Amino acid sequence: MMNPADLHIPGKRRKFIMDWLKTRNERKLKNLWRMADQTREAVVGKDIHLRGLIEISNLCNRQCFYCGIRKVNKSVERYSMRQDEILEAARLAESLDYGTVVLQAGESGYVSRDFITEVISVIKSETGLAVTLSLGEHPEAVLEEWKTAGADRYYMRFETSNNYLFWKLHPDRNDGLNARLKQLRTLDQLGYETGSGVMVGLPGQTLEDLCNDLLLFGSLNLDMIGIGPFIKHPGTPIGQNPDYFGKTLCSSRAELELLTGKMIALTRLLYPAVNIPATTALATINSSSGFKIALQCGANVIMPNLTPPNYRRKYEIYPGKGCSELTAGEQHAIISDDIQNCGRLIARGAGPSQHFIDEHHQPILEFA
Ligand code: SAH
């Protein structure tokens, strides 16, 4: 049972994944953590890439039933950062020696084509940072313009591969999952380093769904894969009527952590060269060891939050997200400790994924 070679045999892959997702045997699980950690060490090494997360606006026109900043949540005080504030946060990232900033926001008119184009151009001309966008869905022409302006990467989760569950969580969307998958393929074609991911423990989600999520990653040619636990937000339809949305796979925080860890480890085994963040959501449900758990089962990226504290509190997609009052420096010290305690190193530079490098490497022709 659970022969790692089965991962590479299409007919056996699904059973291999399901066996791991089902098992509660701690002795066997130690093997999974070890295999994922060894794969990470062999393929992407000890380096941890730090990305400064800047949550540039919480304005949103979407109704995602799990998200605390959904359009109709009237208790959220809305904000949008000015260009000079975004640039200041980017400079902070540079001063901490981070190689990348991630610009994240809800979907709204604030994220206008021109504004983002200008922000990208300014960051690229005034800093040496790589720019990742996490701004949801936009027309191809817009994505192309942002790429031309200098954006390097795009991160957009498809959230779940189960079409029915996706619709249940986003009933305002017509064919929503397919639209997201289509954009992910477009991003790849446009030359973005492309990231996606899912939430674990959504109500109504099954182990088969998670297995399908893992397999779908493979058909999207992803460079980065982010996996975090779903955290119930009281100000959302799921928070208010959890039973309507179905049972969740995890009845305790420990089970949710374990299942998230398994998904990260299996992602590393299936797609050895991708970048995998230790997500803030995991560090939120386990503040003392969330990052460490992820780092020890395959993750190689952390995204410290560089949103100015007065805005950070207002970007509460799940409870506890923005409550940290730590300064960027204090946060950096804690994360550096975690990294050191896991025997790992903080990388310098932009830190593209090995998968992206392998795919775009132009062999140098040697003539005898
Ligand atoms: N508007 C952007 C950014 C969304 S926020 C976009 O559409 O891509 C980034 C991610 O946070 C989401 O993709 C989702 O996976 C996650 N998220 C949202 N609500 C959450 C919750 N309640 N618990 C855990 N993760 C959540």
Residues whose N, C-alpha, C, O or C-beta is under 5 A from the ligand:
A	BS01	SAH	Y66 C67 A105 G106 E107 S134 L135 G136 Y155 M156 R157 M199 P229 F230 I231 K232 H233 A281 I317 Y318
